[in-house]
């Protein structure tokens, strides 16, 4: 006798509102008492089995057993698409999964394994405990869609966090996007799970989330590893462990190095606007063509209808050689996490665990990073934990409640950007973000993150007017839980991946951003020096004759330099929103504009701090950055633009060859002023020192077009000072004024040093000298 089901129970399943679908659906043992146990496909004894299923598109359903292949018909129960029926006891004793035979109204038949015939302990009590504490470091191994084999049957295991949802279904290719066939099982901690046999790599899917208010949302997977190309929004099943990495030596060496004592010169690039190709150009595909979804070229938006994006693999063969030719040590990629709108530059994210499919699949990005490491180039990813997009398929109001964002809109919305703000006080949300950062290091082998808009996270009134924000518990404007989150993030990152970079874009005077957490810092190991950028660009964009009155702009940053581990930047933010390009900002005629850019970059590389420059500066772009376009390589046909590119190449190679310019960026012993007070001539001079006391360089900067003959500066030792670098050299488009290869020091005390150099300072020029200890005066052995 089959136990009686009430119509109400069946209706809960039909409406996807049953609190425990596995208690009704699937295969259940019939006990002698006439009741059904809750154990599917297990145990022994009893009176046989009952199979129940809800298949909205079916008019007839049968059960095909693994023992004898016999077909047991099921009958409708309380609803035309809810079926049940008794099965011979041998099914249970065999312990083998069974299949369902479905027939549709058009006569089509399908045979597939019943998802409710599989129990999985993939999500465990330990997972729940760690997640609720915000400490599940490999959350991405348990949430999302994972290819899995259960009881010898291949399929995909799905897990989703949606604690307030009334019901959650998986919709997609596996069920023709029917929202009731694959209802997920709720578990503790608000996790919904389901194993779907027969689901495979390349299958598209989403979650249909029913809220407590009865609303139905179709959501992309928050921990989905691959998504459709915009404007489509489905997630795609993939396997991130298919790729075979070849960068083991790189990772081992990285873990043994202190990055702050190494040269760091970063080329910041937006992959979608660095370079395009014609739509008809065939894409570069993997040689084995093993990817489940081949790369389909993605056209640019309507601004360039005949152009398409380069794939990750094509970028590996074009961008990497380009960056290496320029001499950079790292490439920094503007946000690659999936985002719906090209014009957001990647900063309004909907898929935090998925590299954007504009440029191909996850394996393509792995190949790109692997090739970077193979050729000696580090990779930094722009990461955006401060806010996220409001798009309906994204994280906002995920289960009918503000799950990922603060509930109070005065904290949970960022009005300046039209985005939502993560709830850093909720352990599961902190876990989602920290695991996400770890994910990019673990699965994609990145070497660092640049954390976007840290100031927006740290201050409750950021971008908000009076009355639009709420104070912390002490009445202040600081977001205490966001600061705690950043400390936890950096503690975990450096414990798991030594030798990496964690860089803060932080624009305020929040103290100790790049100090260790054990002394009260936020734990980053570098911070963008946006004060330097603001002061120096203000200085260089004014007429040179006025610079004597603003000398403090170029000297003041050194007075606070040792308060943080600063990175000097000329970033994408400096060449957008009507600001013009770096070259176009410069005063004077064409020659002076180029000379000013060379002077600016020369000063930047000589100044303590790691370096970041945005793409296009090397070409001398006249127009500001346009996300819809690409870099104008045709400019290199003009000698001045070609010479500027060579200048930056040589500057990078010089920087990397001189430990005095990088090894003690953050030690006070690494820098000494020679003279910072000559505002009348707008000239500064200083020493850069390496870890070896005998290793030092001399830098002199003339910030006006007025050259100076017999300009004297003090130096600490006698000898010949080789002119290593002159930004005014002929090969860079300069006037070629200089010091004929170097100068001997004279026994003429100056600037509190026992010796001095009599120099010729070129217009708008930066000179770098190094003492040649092997060279002796004439007449001496």
Buried (B, 14 or more C-beta within 10 A) or exposed (E): EBEEBEEEBBBBBBBBBBEEBBBBBBBBBBBEEEEBEEEBBEEEEBBBBBBBBBBBBBBBBBBBBBEEEEEBEBEBBBBEBBBBBBBBBBBBBBEBBBBBBBBEEEEEEBEBBBBBBBBBEBBEEEBBEBBBEBBBBEBBBBBBBBBBEBBEBEBBBBBBBBBBBBBBBBBBBBBEBBBBBBBBBBBEBBBBBBBBBBBBBBBBBBBBBBBEEEEEBBBBBBBBBBBBBBEEBBBBBBBBEBBEBEBEEBBEEBEEEEBBBBBBBBBBBBBBBBBBBEBEEEBBBBEEEEBBBEBEBBBBBEEBEEBBBBBBBBBBBBBBEBBBEBBBBBBBBBBBBBBBBBEBBBBBBBBBBBBBBBBBBBBBBBBBBBBBBBEEBBBBBBBBBBBBBBBBBBBBBBBBBBBBBBEEBBBBBBEEBEBBBBBBBBBBBBBBBBBBBBBBBBBBBBBBBBBBBBBBBBBBBBBBEEEEBBEEEEEEBBBBBBBBBBBBBBBBBBEEBEBBBBBBBBBEEBEBBBBBBEEEBBBBBBBBBBBBBBBBBEBBBBEBEEBBEBBEBBBBBBEEBBBBBBBBBBBBBBBBEEBBBBBBBBBBEEBBBBBBBBBBBBBBBBBBBBBBBBBBBBBBBEEBBBBBBBBBEEBBEEEBBBBBBBBBBBBBEBBBEBBBBBBBBBBEEBBBBBBBEBBEBBBBBBBBBBEEEEBBBBBBBBBBBBBBEEBBBBBBEBBBBBBBBBBBBEEBBBBEBBBEEBBBBBEEEBBEBBBBBBBBBBBBBBBBBBBEEEEEEEEEE
